[in-house]
Each structure stands twice: as structure tokens, then as C-alpha cells.
Amino acid sequence: MEFLDLITNALVSGVALGSIYALLALGLSITFGVLHIPNVAHPALMIAGAYAVVFANARGLDPIVAALLLTVPFYALGIVFYEFYARAFEKRGRGNTLQSLTLFFGVSLVIEIALVVAFGTDLRSVEVPYVGRSLEFGIVLLPYRFLVPALLAPVVILALWLYMTRTYSGLALRAVAHDDRALSISGVNPVSIKRHAFGIATALAVLAGAALVITGPVDPFAGRVQIGRVFAIVVLAGLGSIPGTLVAAILIGIAEALVTAFLSPSWAPGVAFAILLGTLAIRPSGLFGAR
Amino acid sequence: MSEPIVVIRGVEKWFGGLRALGPVDVDLKPGERLGLIGPNGSGKTTLINCLSGLFVPDKGTIVYDGRDITREPAFRRARMGIARSFQIPRPFTGMTVLENLLVPMDYLGSHERSELERADEVLASVGLAARRDAPAESLSQLELRKLELARALVTEPKVLVADEAMAGLSENEIDDVLALLMRLNDTGVAIIMIEHIMHAVMRFSQRMICLETGRIIAMGTPQDVAQDRQVQKVYFGERAGA
């Protein structure tokens, strides 16, 4: 009986965890998955978003409402960020993605240091009425601090997926990755599409930050443990696949929860890569990747 | 005679120390059918890239509809009415045929008819209506060529460059694409055809230009150009004893 309890709870918390991971990886599935820009600063942007949410929450705002409002300034920030990147790399021609990694690592460090200077290294958290309480039915016990962000993720993913498949500018966003020359011949400015995509990805970072800080307190370096995981999810999903991101993240979430329950929590961070390597050996383009 | 819609003057393009094109002067009249021939590497595609905005010429000017567009980016030229198809079809993969045409719809300016109506009309005009919802990856070679043209047509161009739109097609398929381009030309669109299939380009063109090592070596009616000694030399080599 105890085994059944354990495995059921591991599965439920794994799905919840995976759903949250999907939200963390979503912005990256645009910048890296669609635009092929290795934005390793995404988790740091997410933590910056979490701090912005903490700041707003301390003034009485609900963290999710705060995050939704903050998507606007974060979108603008993403556009500035892309302009900076494009000026430094893309306008000098193609093939500079690898060098641009240094830029993104640098940005990542600058964000972390700025957070330390502004807020110190203490853990920060949000105050919401549901933290500390859990949903109980039968043998399943799921804390609301996991359940709420886990429910937010599919809504955001659905909205993004509808945008990418049902709107003309969403189609243009998908097209820019395939062929920006063919896109410009069609009358679309590829640079403005990429700028917009980066804005969306950065706006998603603040939603991810809110989800993260609801699940538990963060410090300025909390993004670091997420870097490997979010890249693994995006590659496992199949570059640029939005539904794939959710499936891949839930797979990894369940696997991590099972490993934590039955082996040891210290193995959990490695699980994402074990699954990634195993899948890529069979399907090199990921779960939902084209060809 | 009407004013030319495209005026190319003294255009040159260099790659490193190599002059790939020019200097060339070309005029194109509204509604004209111009054939562009020449051996591989003679500068045809370079010239077209300069016209469509993928390259900025190192020298010379390009005027379209009375406006100097030498330095305008490709997307703005496409919106003004210069369209092209690529030699190797480049559909947007992971999308349907229809979606391929809808991609630029937010950026092409407003219109009285809906975007879907316009896209469907173009698909019907190139004979792809039945393949509307098929994934772009599933198209045959002929259908890919038609999609390539359809994507160019959705911008409602005044000038269309068809870059080897018939390469690799069978005789029947060539007739199919030629008829399509003729119908399009009947609606007033000027067409520049780059083609290696000589009988097709000769049948289609009102006027032909032959390029060789980046320069124009012959210009005139298809018959004149085909019989030009220099053109024959470029295409068939010097005949022994001739």
C-alpha cells in the first residue's frame, strides 16, 4: 500500500513539476528552438522576472496578476536585448551563433550581479494565501504552490500555440527560422519578426519567473540549475515544437519525481540528460521535430 | 512606348576581387516578357539578386516605378511589387500550402478582399487549389514550382522574376508552367524569365538578353539572340573549321 501511495504521489507531482518546467522552457523554445539563438541568459531573465514579481507582490499584487502586467515591460526589454545581440552578431553575417554564447553568458552574469547588488543574496519569496496548503483527495497530496503554477502553464502554452498556428504573424515567426531570405522576398522584414519573437520569449520569462517563485523561494543564482534542464527540454521536444515542449517537460518531470522518490534526490538533475540522450539516439530530431 | 518600369544602369557586383556582374544596363517595360539566358556563372542570378534586393550592387543604380531602389531592402521591394521565385524551391516546411501563402499577409498592406480569399485565388490561378491543405513537404517537384510562383504572386507583383521555374520538369509540365506564366502576363505583370531550357524561353520571351561573364553580349528578339555568333560560341563552342 505504501508503495502505491509513493508511486501515485510521485506521478502526480511529476506531472505538476513537468508542467512548470514547460513554462520555464517555453521562452527558450522560441529563441533557441525557432530562432536558433542559444540564449543561455533565459533562466537569468526568468529570475529577474521572479524578483520583479516579488517586488510587486510586496506591494500587495497577486504574483500571477503581477507577472501578466510585467509581460509588457519584459517584451520591451526583449526587443532591446535582441537589438543589442543583432548589432553585435547577426548584422556581421551568418554563423556567429557560437560566438554569441559568450554574450549570453555575459548577460546572464550581469543580471545575477545586478540582482545581488539590488536585493542581496537572501532567498526571496512571494506571499499568497494558498502557499502552505495542499489539495488532498484519496492518497494524493499536492501542495497548491505546485498546483497553481502547474495549471498556469498549459494556459500559457495553449495561448502561444494558438498564436503560432492561427495568426499570420505567428506563421511568419515560424517561417523566419526556415528561411529568412524567402521571407523577405515575400515582403516580410525578418529582423522585425525576430525582434518580436525575442520580445515574446522575454515576456514568457517573467511568467516563468512567477511560476518558479510561487513554487519556492529564489536567490539571484536560482537560474543556474535550470539552464541544462530547459535546453534538454527544448531539444527533447524537437526544436520549436510548442506541444512537444509540454510533453517533453512532463516526461522529465515524472522521471525526476520517480527518481527522487525511489533512488535519491541527488540523481534528479541528471535525469533530463539521460532521457535526452536516450531519445536522441532513436529520434535525432527530438520527439516532435520535423524530419 | 510606355516608360520602363525597371531601369538598371551601370550595375556591378564584386565578390572579393572577382567581378561577378557588370557593368550592365537593362530596361524592362510594364507587362513585358524578357528572357535572360547565359551559361552557368554568367551572372544571371546575381543580376536578379541585385534587382530583388538580396544583394546591394557595388556600383550603379536600379530605378523601379520612378523610384531609386538601389539600397532598399528586399522586403520593401517585395511590398512595392517586385517578386521572384527561387531556382531551388524553398517552401516554409512544417506548414500547409495555404499557410505558406498566408505568412506575409499581416505585412502586405490592407485590401478590400480577405487574406483567405486572396490566397485561395492565387492557389486556383496556379492550379494548386486541390492541394490547399497538404503539408508543403508532400508536394511533387511540379507542385513545388507552382507553390514557389504562388508565394511570389500573393504579393500582387508588377514585376515577377521566374528563376529557372521549369528546371527538372517534363515537357508537359513545362507547357503547364509556361501557360501559367502567359496567363499571368496577360493580367499586366512584367516577367523576367531566367531559363536554360532554350525552346521554352524562346517561345515565351518578346525580348532576350544573353549574359556571359557578367556582361550583356547580346540583346534583341529571341531569333536574333539565338542566331548571334557570340551567343552560339558561348553555348556551343567554336565549331572546328567554321
Interface residues (C-beta under 8 A of the other chain):
Chain A: T167 Y168 S169 L171 A172 R174 A175 H178 D179 R181 A182 L183 S184 I185 S186 G187 V188 N189 P190 A290 R291
Chain B: S52 G53 L54 P73 A74 F75 R76 A78 R79 A83 R84 F86 R90 F92 T93 G94 M95 E99 L102 V103 P104 M105 D106 Y107 L108 E115 E137 R151 A152 V154 T155
